Amino acid sequence: MQSDTSDVSDKSDGCPDPKARRRKMMRISDHLTVDENEIEIVFVRASGPGGQNVNKVATAAQLRFNIRTASGLPEDVRQRMIRLAGNRVTRDGVLMIDARRFRTQERNRQDALDRLAALLRKAAAAPKRRRKTRPTAASRERRLDEKRRRSRTKQARGRADSVDD
């Protein structure tokens, strides 16, 4: 699952060089995009398989994304994102994603971006409101029948009467 990226330029600010204001945008959904400049990826040495390169090449990707200062996120998506990410978010609101599943930088980088996009998609989906329902008459009757049956079973467990000889 790869996310789309596209170039967006702001021409309304009167900047003489439009390329100076060019931004790479990561498309999450139809209504949600994230500026790739707000995503920071650094590569560190990964543990595990890697052959001769294991101690020489930094292949694990660490993605940092500041949820609180991200420009394209509505407030409700921010709150859901912080709640969904759990302990991957620092006190400052920075989401940390560690990708070290693959042996190459590029695949780990793409894995981290895909995981960010999946988390954003999940946070962008508004939770369904619970509709209050009442139990049906038949289900209430079944519950009461079961309670009566259980009560009789437990009453039968009482002490046995002593028999006088």
Order of alpha helices (4+ residues) and beta strands (2+ residues): beta-beta-beta-beta-beta-alpha-beta-alpha-alpha
